[in-house]
Amino acid sequence: MINIEINTTPFQIAKQSTVELALTEFNAKPPYAVLLNEQFLPNSLYPNTYLTEGDKLEVISAIQGG
């Protein structure tokens, strides 16, 4: 297991986990944008971006209003 943060909350995930897997385990609901260590990450890279100890994900959900 490795320790990461998702939206500033400590989170443990298996080694060799991708951003896509972390988002699934976090129950993130689309649409959303993701920052990995304060850098925007295109959703096309979620399945191939592996997380390491201490990484920080920020999941930003769209809010609709009118």
C-alpha positions as CSV (number, residue, x, y, z in Angstrom):
1,M,0.0,0.0,0.0
2,I,1.0,3.6,-0.6
3,N,-0.2,6.8,1.0
4,I,-1.6,9.5,-1.1
5,E,-4.0,12.4,-0.6
6,I,-7.3,12.9,-2.5
7,N,-8.8,16.4,-1.9
8,T,-6.5,16.8,1.1
9,T,-7.8,13.6,2.7
10,P,-5.3,10.8,3.4
11,F,-6.0,7.8,1.3
12,Q,-4.3,4.4,1.0
13,I,-4.1,2.6,-2.3
14,A,-2.3,-0.5,-3.6
15,K,1.1,-0.1,-5.1
16,Q,1.1,0.2,-9.0
17,S,-2.3,1.9,-8.9
18,T,-3.3,4.3,-11.6
19,V,-5.1,7.6,-11.3
20,E,-8.1,5.9,-12.9
21,L,-8.2,3.2,-10.2
22,A,-7.8,5.8,-7.4
23,L,-10.7,7.8,-8.8
24,T,-12.9,4.7,-8.9
25,E,-12.0,3.7,-5.3
26,F,-12.7,7.3,-4.2
27,N,-16.1,7.1,-5.9
28,A,-15.5,10.2,-8.0
29,K,-18.6,11.1,-10.1
30,P,-18.0,12.6,-13.5
31,P,-17.8,15.2,-14.8
32,Y,-14.6,16.3,-13.1
33,A,-11.1,17.5,-13.7
34,V,-8.1,16.2,-11.9
35,L,-4.9,17.8,-10.7
36,L,-2.0,15.5,-9.9
37,N,0.6,17.3,-7.7
38,E,-0.9,20.7,-8.7
39,Q,-0.7,19.9,-12.4
40,F,-3.7,19.4,-14.7
41,L,-3.9,15.8,-15.9
42,P,-5.9,15.1,-19.1
43,N,-8.4,12.3,-18.6
44,S,-6.8,10.4,-21.5
45,L,-3.8,9.8,-19.1
46,Y,-5.8,8.5,-16.1
47,P,-5.4,4.8,-17.1
48,N,-1.6,5.0,-17.7
49,T,-0.5,7.4,-14.9
50,Y,0.7,5.4,-11.9
51,L,0.7,6.9,-8.4
52,T,3.6,7.0,-6.0
53,E,3.9,7.5,-2.3
54,G,2.9,11.1,-1.3
55,D,1.1,12.0,-4.5
56,K,-1.7,14.5,-4.2
57,L,-4.8,14.3,-6.3
58,E,-7.4,17.1,-6.4
59,V,-10.7,16.2,-7.9
60,I,-12.7,19.2,-9.1
61,S,-16.3,18.6,-9.9
62,A,-18.4,20.8,-12.2
63,I,-21.2,22.6,-10.6
64,Q,-24.2,23.6,-12.7
65,G,-26.3,26.6,-11.9
66,G,-28.4,29.1,-13.4
